[in-house]
Amino acid sequence: MHRFTIAVCLALGTFFLNLSASQSFADERPNIIFIFADDLCFDSIAELGNKEVETPNLDRLAREGTSFNHAYNMGSWSGAVCLASRTMLNSGRFVWQAQEIYNQSERERQEGRWWGEIMKAAGYRTYMTGKWHCRASAENSFDVVRDTRPGMPKDFPEGYNRPIEGQPDPWSPSDPKWGGFWEGGTHWSEVIANHSDDFFADAAKHDQPTFMYLAFNATHDPRQAPQEYLDKYPTENILVPANYQPLHPCAEEIGCGRNLRDERLAPFPRTEYAVRVHRREYYALLTHMDAMIGRILDSVEASGKADNTWIFFTADHGLAVGQHGLLGKQNPYDHSVRVPFLVKGPGVKAGGRVEEPIYLQDVMPTTLELAKVEKPEHVDFHSVLPLMDGGVTPYPAIYGAYLNLQRSIRTPEHKLIVFPKAKTVELFDMRNDPGEQTNLATNPAMQPIVKHLFEQLQGLQEDLGDTLELTDDLIGS
């Protein structure tokens, strides 16, 4: 045989051997299931401490995996906090950088910088169903897409300014006639589980590793659930939160007053009765979603690939539901900026608890690391994998922002909140007052801490491109 021919054959043989080895390597990469809730507070899982709610499947995930107990959303440039959170999640960018590319989301996808696009380019077969709320096309970002949902199910006037004690409630959370979560004939949480079954069946036909993005609209209002789930939570048994207030003293100045849609769900001032009813409906929708999550977890087990599958569960932000005189999520308190974050996968410690602070959007670069993708230059967030091995957080302090009306900084010991328009500052001892009930900002002995945190916050603003000027007169300096 001619030496040139031999050389070509050897080269081709080496090429196909390397291609085969590369494909074999790719096939060994883990499957990744991302389960995303909406409006879910960090303390809404029984296994993690809330004994008022039934969440047997999330409990199971927490027992079999690791919980990051201090996961946060960075904030929002919009009253639709979920929109900002999901733009950060899918772009990988911090809040103000995400705002800059918000109007260019489709271009981001076309240029391959969107989460789904990166996973597809890495050789994953990608699936998506449920709440999207991003400007880019989900259908173009994932291989298989079913029922992309808007920011929330259609609402109705009867669902607002209710209930009023002693008067008939004009709305029923279990009556499908209202549409909402039942629009289309099947409750949207059940649709997610149904599509998940189809996704697992389709994935079994392919050799590629799988990435699934399963996004519930629950527990967002209108909080509708089948009656059997509401029956689990009699109104009279629901506890009023310890940090309940009839009204937040700065509600209008911080953008959480009577003009904010989320806050109009319950009457002003908030009554203990109204708070109990809304929390009952929130818990019922959560427990119904939990049952659907159980179906997804069962599908992972039935797939025969559980030993090579990572499961991530988190939410786009929390929700007040009566805490601090608030109903919504457009505020800086932990109930609204802090979320559950559960991880299960090969080698992940069962029952593990990580106290290092993270942002929920860190899940995106975490999955890229698992997919053996080098983190793109544009991704600001960080993988959490090192933290599960005892590593230290890349975020010594957690930054928070809402419009130009709120700024906050959270350390393990304290949280400083600045309300510029209200000219108000709040300081909380987060170790001894996790419900953020006692404002220490006016205590003269705490002024050095206020000043130190305020300066740290200004430094974070500069680092993150936050152009809102916080002047020293806000803290009396």
N, C-alpha and C positions, 0 to 999 in steps of 0.2 A: 504494500500500500504506500502511496506517495506520502512523504513526510508531512506535506502541507495538509493533506486529507486527514492524516493521523492527528495532527495538531488541532484541526477543526473539530474532529470527533471528541478529542479529549476536552477541548474547551466547552463544547456543547454539553458533554457529559457532566462536567463540573458545574455548568450553569444550572442544568436541570436538577442535579443533586442538591445544590444550594437552594434552588427554588423549592424543592421538596422539603428540605430541612426547615426552610423559612415557613412554609405552609404548616408543617407539623408543629413548629413552635407556636404559630398563630393559633392553631387549634387547641393548644394547651392553655391558652390564656383564659381567664375565668369569664363566665357569664356574669352580667351585672344587671340587677333589678333595682330600679329607683322608684320608690313609692312616695308620693308627695301629697300631703294634706294641705288644706287651706284654712287659715284662721284658727290654728290649733295652739293653744297655750302650752308652755313647757310642763305645767303641772297637771296635765290631763290624762295621765296614765297611772292606773292603779298600782302597778309594780314599782313605780317610782315615787309613790307616796300618797296619791289621791285615792283614798278608800271610799269616796263617795260615788265613783264611777266604775262601770264594768267595761274592761278592755282586755278580755282574756287572750286575744291574739297578739296585741301589742305587748302584753305582759310576757307572752311566750317569746317574742322577739327580744325583749329586754333581758330575759333570763338566759336565752341561748347565745346572746351576743353582748356587745358592749354599748353602754350609753354614754354619750358626751353630755354632761349635765349643764354645761354653760355654752350653748350655741345661740347665736344672735343674728338678727337681721340688721344691716348697717343703716337702713333708713330709706327715705323716699323723697323724690322731688314732686310727688303727685299724691293727691288724696287717695288714689287707688294704689295702696302700698304694695299690693300683690304684683302690680305691673312693674314697679321698680325692682322688687325682689326677684322676679322671674327674668327680667332683663339682665340683672347682675348674674344670676345663676347660669343663664345660657350663653352669655358673652364672656363670663369670667372676669369682668371688670368691676372695680370698686364703684361706689354709688355715683359720684359726679362724673367719672369717666363713662359709666353706663348711660347717664343722661345725655352726654355728648353724642353717643352713637345711637341713641334711641330712635331717632328719625331715619337712621341709616341701617336699621336692623336687617332688611332684606339684602342690602349690599354685603353686610357682614356674613350672611349665610352664603351668598354666592361666592364670596372670597374664601370660604372654608373655615371661618373663625367661630362659627356657631357650634355649640356642644355636639348636637346630633351630626353635623357635618364632619367634625373631627373624628367621631367614633366610626362613622361610615368609611372615611378615608383610611382608618386604621384596620379595616377589614371586618368590622363588626356588622352583623345584621341587626338593624335598628327598628324599634317599634315604639309607637306613641299612641296614647289615648287619654282623653279627658281635658282638663283645664289647661289652656295654653297661655292666652293673654299676653302674647308677644307679637310684635309687628311683623316678624319674619314668618314665612309660610311653613307651618309644621309639615304639610304634605311634601314639601321639597327638602325638608331637613331630615326626615326619617324614611326608611324603606317602606314601612307599613304603618298607616295611620288610620285610626277609626274615631269618629265622633269627637273632633276637637270642639271644646266648649269655650264659651266666652268667660268674662270675669266672674259672672254670677248668673244663676238662673233668673229668669224673668220674675220681677217682684210685682206687688200690687198694693194699692193704697190701704187696703184692710190690714196689711201686715205692719203698719206703722202706728206709733203713738198708742201702743197697747202693751199689756192689758191695763185696764183701770179697775182697781178693786171695787167690788160691789156692782159692777156693770157687766153685761154680757160681752164676752170676747167676740169680736166680729170675724175672727179668723181661726181656722183649725189647721194645726201643723201636720195632721195625718190625712187630710181630705185631698185626694188626687184631683178634685175638680179645679183646684187653684192652679194646676200646672206646676210651674217652678221645677223642682227636682223630678217631677213626674212628667214633664213635657216630653212627648214621644211615646208615652205608655209604660215605660219601665223606669224605676228610680235610677237616677244617674250614677249613684254608687254601685248599684247592681250591674249597670252597663259596663263599668270599669272591670268588674270581676268577670263578666261574660266575655269581654274582649280579651282579657288576660288568658282565659282558657284557650281561645282561638290562637293567640300569639304563641303559647307554649306548644300547641299542636303544629303550628307552622314551623317553629324553630326546630322541632324534632326532625324535619325533612332536610335540614341544611347542616353542613359541616362547620359553618362559621360560628365563632363565639357570638353571643347574643347580648344586646343592650336594650332593656325595656324601660320606658319612661311612662309610668302609670300615675296620672295626676287626678286626684279626687277634687271635686268642688266642695265637698264637705270639709269642714264644718261651717262654711260660709252661710250667711242668711240668704234666702228664707230657710230657716232651720226646720226642714220637713222630714219626718221619718214615719215608718209604719207604726200603727197604734201599739203593737206589741212592744215596741221599744220605748215609747212614751210611758207605757204602763209600768215600766221598770223604775220610773222616777216620779212618784207622787209629789205634787208641788209642795205639800206640807212637810215633806222629808228633806227638801233641798236646803242646804245651809246658805245663809247670807255670808259672803266673804268678810273676813275680819277687817279688810281695808275698804269696806263699803262706805260710800258717801252719797248723800242725796244729790249733790252737785259738786263738780270740781270748781274750786274758787277762781281759776283762771281759764275756764273752758273756752270762752269766746276769744280771748287773746292768744290762745295757743292753737286755734283752728279746730277745736273740738266742741263747738257750740251748736246752736239750733239749726244752723245752715248745713251742717255736715250730715250727709245721708245716713251713715252708720249710727250716728247719735240720735236720729229721729225715730229709731225703732221703738224706743220706750218713752214714756211720758217724762216731762221735766216738771218738778224735780223727780229723780228716781225714787221709787218706793221699794221697800223690802219685798213686797208682794211681786212687783214687776220683775225685780231681779231674780227671784226664785223661779218665776215662769220662764224667763229667757234662759236661765241656766239649765232648767229641766229640758227644754227643747234642744239646747246645745249638747247636753249629755246624750240625749236619745239619738241624735244624728251621729254623734261620735261612736256610740256603741253599734249602730247599724253599719257605719263604715268599718269598724273593727271586724265585724262578721265577714265583710267582703275581703278585708285584708287576710283573714283566715283562709279564705278560698285561694288567694294568691300564694300564701305560704304552703298550703297543701299541694298546689300545682308544682311548686318548686320541688317538693319531696317526691311527688309522683313522676317527675321528669327523669329521675335517675341521675340527675346532674347536680344534686344539692351539694355534694362534696367539692364541686368546682364552681360554686355560685356565690357571689357577694350580694347581699341585700342591704339597701340603705333606706331608712325611713326618716323623713323630717317634714317640716311645714314651712310655708313662705313667710310667716310671722305669727305672732300670738294674737290674743284678743282679750279685751277687758271684761266683757259680760258682767258689768255692775261694779267692778273694782274702781276705786278712786272717782266714783261718780260718772264713769265713762262706760260706753257700750262697745266702742270700736277699737281699732288698732293703731290709730294715728296719734300715738303718744309715746313717751320715752320710758315708761315703767316696764319692769321685767315681764309682767303678764302680757305685754304687747310686742316686745322686741325679742323675747327669748322663746325658743322652741325646743321640742324634743328632737333628739338626733340619735338614732339607733343604727348600729352596724353589726351585721352577722356575716361571717365568711370563713374560709379555711384559715385556721390558726388564730382566729379572733377569740379572745378570752370570754368564756361564758360567764355572765353575770358581772362583767367588768364595768367599772365606773371611772371615767376620765373627767377630772375637774378643770383641766386646762381650758381656757376660753377659746372658742373658734367662732367663725361665721358660718352660717348654714350653707352658704355658697361654696365653701371649701369642698363640698362633695364633688363638684365638677372636676377640679384638678386631681382629686383622689382617684376618681374613676380613670382618668387619663394615665395616672401612674400604674394602675392595675392593668391597663390595656397596653402597657409598654410604650406609651407615647411620651416623648419629651415635652415638658410643659411649654406651650407656645409663649412667645415673648409678651403677647398682649394680655395674658391671664395674670391678674393681680392676686387672686386667692391662692391658698396653699393646701397641699395634700395633708390629711390628718393621719396618714399611716404612721409617721414617726411618733406621734403622740401615743399610739397604742403600744409602743415599745418603750414608753417612759420618757419620750422626748419633751422638750419645752415648747410652749406655744410661740409662734412668731408674732403674736399680738399681746404685748404686755398690758395694753389697755384697749377697751372696746369703745369705738366711736359710734355715736348715734346722731341722726339728723332727721328733721321733718320740715320740709319747705324752708322758709327763713324764720320760722316761728319757734323752733325747738333745736337745741343741741345738748348732747350729753356725753359724758365719759364715765366708763365703768371699769373699776379695778376689782380684784377679789375682796377688798376691804370696803370700798366706798363707791357711791355713784354721785356725781355732780350733774345736775340738770340746770340748764340756762334757758329761760323763756325771754328772749330779747324784747318782744313787743310788750309783754306784761311787766318787764323790768323786774323779774323775779328769779331768784336762784334757790334751788333746793339741794340739800346734801343729806344722804342717807348712809347709815352704817349697815352695809349689806350682810355682814356676818350676824349681827344681833337684831336686825330689823329687816328681814328679807321681804316683808310686805310693803316696805317703803311708806311707813305710817308717820314717822317722827322726823320732821325736817330740822336738821341741826345747823342749817346755814346761818341762822341768826345768833347762834351761841358764840360768844367772843372767843372761847377756848378752841373753837374749831376753825377759826379764820385762817391759820396757817395751812390747814388741809384744803380749805376752799381755794386759797390763792394758788397753792401748788397744783391742784387739779385743773384750775382754770388755765394756768399756763401750759399744762400738758395738753389740754383741749385745743388751745390756740396752735400749739405745735402740730397736732394731728390735722387741724384744718389746713395748715400750710402744706403738709405732706400729701394730703388727699385732694388738693385743688379746690377747697371750700372757700368761696369768695365772701361769705357773710362775715362782716366785721363784728367781733365781740369786743366791746370797749371795757376798760377796767372799771368804769363807774358802775357796771352791772354788779360788781362784787364789793362796791364801796371803797375801791382803792383810789 
